[in-house]
Amino acid sequence: MTSTHWQAWHEPYADENSALSRRLRLVQQHIAAWLDRRPDEEVTVVSACAGQGHDLIGLLATRPDTRRVRATLLEYDTGNVAAAQAAAGGAGLTNLVIRQADAGRLSSYAGVVPADLVLMAGVFGNISDADVQRTINALPQMCAAGATVIWTRTRRAPDLTPAVREWLAEAGFVQDAFEAPEDARFSVGVHRFEGVPRPLDITASIFTFLPCGMRRDIR
C-alpha cells in the first residue's frame, strides 16, 4: 500500500522526544486522569480524525479496566484505519470500533454520540479558524451532560488558543486544564461540558481539512 500524507504525518511518533510524542503523552495523561476520576463506570468515547489511534489505543492497552470503555474512532484515511484496527486487535481492545468516515460531517457521529469523552486531538490545527469555531459550536451535539473534551492546537502566531478557550466557554464548557509548554508550540486543553446537550443534526458539515500548505499543526 502506498503511504499517504496522513500516514507519514505519524512518523515523528517514532521519536519519543518529538513534539508530537510529547503532545501524545500529555493527551494520554489527561485521558488516564479522566478515567481514574470515573472508576467502575461504563463510559463512551469518540475520537474525531483519530489517525492511527495512538492516544486512545496506546493508553487503553496499558490499563486493566478497558472493558468498561466503549470507544469509536473516526478516521478517513484507509491506511490509518487499517493501522488502528491492527493496533486495537493486537491489544485485545474488543470494545473499540474504528469507523472509516469523514469526521467533518455530523452524520459520521450517528449512533456513537452523545459521548462522555470527545477527543479533538490534531483537528484544530488542520482546519480553518472559522471551522474551529463551527466545530466548537457543534460540540454540544456530541457531548453527554458533564462530558469532557480534550483538544489540541498549535500556538504558532497568530495564536488562536485564547479564542478557542473563549468559544468553548460560550458553548457551555468549563476549563479543567490548559497545557502550554514554554519550549514547544503545541497546547492541550481539557474542557468539561456544563451546558445542555443538543440533538445531532446529521445534515450538517462542521469542518474540511485544509491543503497541506495552509495547515497550522504543531510542526
Phi and psi in degrees as a GROMACS rama.xvg file:
@    title "Ramachandran Plot"
@    xaxis  label "Phi"
@    yaxis  label "Psi"
@TYPE xy
-71.4309  132.4  THR-2
-70.8092  136.705  SER-3
-96.6729  169.62  THR-4
-55.7444  -40.1363  HIS-5
-73.4488  -24.1938  TRP-6
-77.0941  -40.2754  GLN-7
-63.3413  -31.1271  ALA-8
-57.1381  -27.2403  TRP-9
-81.988  -8.78508  HIS-10
-57.8553  -36.6696  GLU-11
-61.7848  -14.7625  PRO-12
-61.4647  -22.5812  TYR-13
-68.1452  -19.9378  ALA-14
-101.675  111.038  ASP-15
-66.2192  -15.1952  GLU-16
-97.2089  -0.931199  ASN-17
-68.8163  158.465  SER-18
-60.0209  -37.6219  ALA-19
-64.3339  -41.8971  LEU-20
-66.5905  -39.4995  SER-21
-63.8482  -43.1676  ARG-22
-63.6531  -40.6711  ARG-23
-57.4923  -45.3472  LEU-24
-62.9086  -38.6307  ARG-25
-64.9148  -44.196  LEU-26
-60.7579  -44.9364  VAL-27
-62.6963  -39.0268  GLN-28
-61.2062  -39.3638  GLN-29
-73.4557  -34.7067  HIS-30
-63.9996  -44.5879  ILE-31
-61.8264  -43.6878  ALA-32
-62.686  -39.1148  ALA-33
-63.8907  -44.2169  TRP-34
-63.6945  -39.7471  LEU-35
-66.1377  -27.9397  ASP-36
-76.6826  -10.948  ARG-37
-127.125  55.4885  ARG-38
-64.3413  141.555  PRO-39
71.1448  -2.01224  ASP-40
-85.9658  144.295  GLU-41
-80.305  129.532  GLU-42
-129.671  154.876  VAL-43
-116.918  141.156  THR-44
-132.615  139.708  VAL-45
-129.609  135.177  VAL-46
-118.671  119.576  SER-47
-87.8512  138.432  ALA-48
50.4903  56.3592  CYS-49
-73.0941  -12.2894  ALA-50
60.5791  -131.285  GLY-51
-92.7614  7.22106  GLN-52
72.9913  24.3188  GLY-53
-57.5933  -39.5046  HIS-54
-65.8349  -57.0318  ASP-55
-77.1193  -48.2322  LEU-56
-63.7574  -44.0697  ILE-57
-60.2247  -37.9888  GLY-58
-74.1869  -49.887  LEU-59
-62.0916  -28.3843  LEU-60
-63.8909  -17.1974  ALA-61
-101.323  -3.15295  THR-62
-108.828  151.155  ARG-63
-88.3664  -4.09835  PRO-64
-111.842  28.9175  ASP-65
-70.4229  -21.6259  THR-66
-66.3306  -18.8715  ARG-67
-87.1033  -3.24498  ARG-68
-104.148  118.56  VAL-69
-106.178  115.107  ARG-70
-127.123  145.65  ALA-71
-125.171  126.157  THR-72
-106.456  123.613  LEU-73
-101.149  122.889  LEU-74
-148.551  137.249  GLU-75
-91.2868  -34.9521  TYR-76
-73.9646  126.152  ASP-77
-60.4158  -43.7916  THR-78
-64.5457  -40.3025  GLY-79
-66.929  -37.559  ASN-80
-59.5798  -46.4763  VAL-81
-62.3238  -40.7395  ALA-82
-64.8732  -42.0291  ALA-83
-65.8718  -41.4564  ALA-84
-63.0841  -40.3113  GLN-85
-65.4946  -41.3802  ALA-86
-65.7401  -43.1082  ALA-87
-65.4577  -42.2708  ALA-88
-64.3612  -41.1977  GLY-89
-65.0888  -28.9289  GLY-90
-90.1806  -1.63076  ALA-91
70.1658  28.8786  GLY-92
-90.4741  82.5563  LEU-93
-76.2021  -14.6512  THR-94
-90.7454  4.50174  ASN-95
-97.6942  135.082  LEU-96
-117.419  125.845  VAL-97
-103.072  111.834  ILE-98
-105.403  121.083  ARG-99
-76.3806  109.719  GLN-100
-162.606  160.3  ALA-101
-87.9806  108.332  ASP-102
-70.0641  -9.96272  ALA-103
-79.0858  -7.15037  GLY-104
-109.299  127.097  ARG-105
-65.7644  -20.7874  LEU-106
-61.53  -24.9351  SER-107
-67.6113  -18.9581  SER-108
-94.0341  -1.47775  TYR-109
-59.7113  130.293  ALA-110
86.6494  -8.03682  GLY-111
-121.568  -3.43081  VAL-112
-124.977  155.468  VAL-113
-73.5827  143.416  PRO-114
-111.928  158.247  ALA-115
-82.9761  -26.3008  ASP-116
-137.882  127.231  LEU-117
-116.725  124.374  VAL-118
-102.363  123.616  LEU-119
-121.648  52.3107  MET-120
-87.3088  126.73  ALA-121
79.2243  12.5297  GLY-122
-96.8475  -53.3349  VAL-123
-65.6414  -19.7244  PHE-124
-86.9203  -2.95884  GLY-125
-119.256  9.51955  ASN-126
-130.882  165.585  ILE-127
-68.187  160  SER-128
-59.7172  -39.5355  ASP-129
-63.489  -38.0008  ALA-130
-71.1698  -31.5676  ASP-131
-59.4781  -48.4792  VAL-132
-63.7705  -40.5794  GLN-133
-63.1504  -40.474  ARG-134
-65.5627  -43.1873  THR-135
-61.3726  -41.5934  ILE-136
-64.6239  -24.114  ASN-137
-88.3639  -11.5281  ALA-138
-57.3724  -34.988  LEU-139
-60.3687  -16.2409  PRO-140
-81.2366  -16.8506  GLN-141
-101.278  -18.3366  MET-142
-101.276  135.44  CYS-143
-75.1456  165.158  ALA-144
-57.7237  129.488  ALA-145
78.4595  9.77311  GLY-146
-66.917  163.045  ALA-147
-116.098  140.304  THR-148
-116.219  128.977  VAL-149
-112.084  126.245  ILE-150
-135.211  161.672  TRP-151
-133.19  155.99  THR-152
-166.702  139.302  ARG-153
-66.5291  153.446  THR-154
-106.587  16.9409  ARG-155
-56.9015  137.601  ARG-156
-63.8133  139.543  ALA-157
-76.9457  128.447  PRO-158
-70.2241  116.817  ASP-159
-89.5756  -10.3678  LEU-160
-61.7577  -33.4784  THR-161
-60.6989  -39.6886  PRO-162
-68.3293  -39.2921  ALA-163
-58.13  -44.9692  VAL-164
-67.6263  -35.8234  ARG-165
-67.7582  -43.3821  GLU-166
-62.9493  -38.3425  TRP-167
-63.5457  -41.8672  LEU-168
-61.0236  -42.5087  ALA-169
-65.4562  -27.1492  GLU-170
-87.2237  1.30376  ALA-171
102.798  18.136  GLY-172
-105.932  147.35  PHE-173
-113.811  132.725  VAL-174
-74.7602  126.146  GLN-175
-98.1036  -30.3108  ASP-176
-161.183  151.179  ALA-177
-146.048  111.262  PHE-178
-102.302  123.018  GLU-179
-140.095  83.6582  ALA-180
-59.0281  138.088  PRO-181
-66.6315  -27.5887  GLU-182
-98.6367  16.0455  ASP-183
-144.399  166.484  ALA-184
-99.1004  -12.7627  ARG-185
-80.5073  163.002  PHE-186
-143.582  154.462  SER-187
-129.237  124.495  VAL-188
-114.124  147.352  GLY-189
-129.784  118.18  VAL-190
-128.751  138.662  HIS-191
-104.332  134.158  ARG-192
-84.3443  117.139  PHE-193
-112.909  10.4747  GLU-194
-92.4913  -163.411  GLY-195
-103.08  123.269  VAL-196
-58.7559  148.609  PRO-197
-119.069  153.415  ARG-198
-63.5815  150.408  PRO-199
-77.9001  125.62  LEU-200
-93.8278  95.2967  ASP-201
-72.5587  -4.81396  ILE-202
-89.0185  -9.68611  THR-203
-90.968  147.963  ALA-204
-112.561  138.821  SER-205
-114.287  -25.5307  ILE-206
-157.57  159.269  PHE-207
-132.541  132.433  THR-208
-65.9384  140.021  PHE-209
-78.6191  157.071  LEU-210
-59.786  155.312  PRO-211
-49.7854  -45.8675  CYS-212
-69.9591  -10.4023  GLY-213
-104.991  -3.43776  MET-214
-78.2797  155.652  ARG-215
-126.489  45.5955  ARG-216
-73.0343  -175.225  ASP-217
-67.702  -15.268  ILE-218
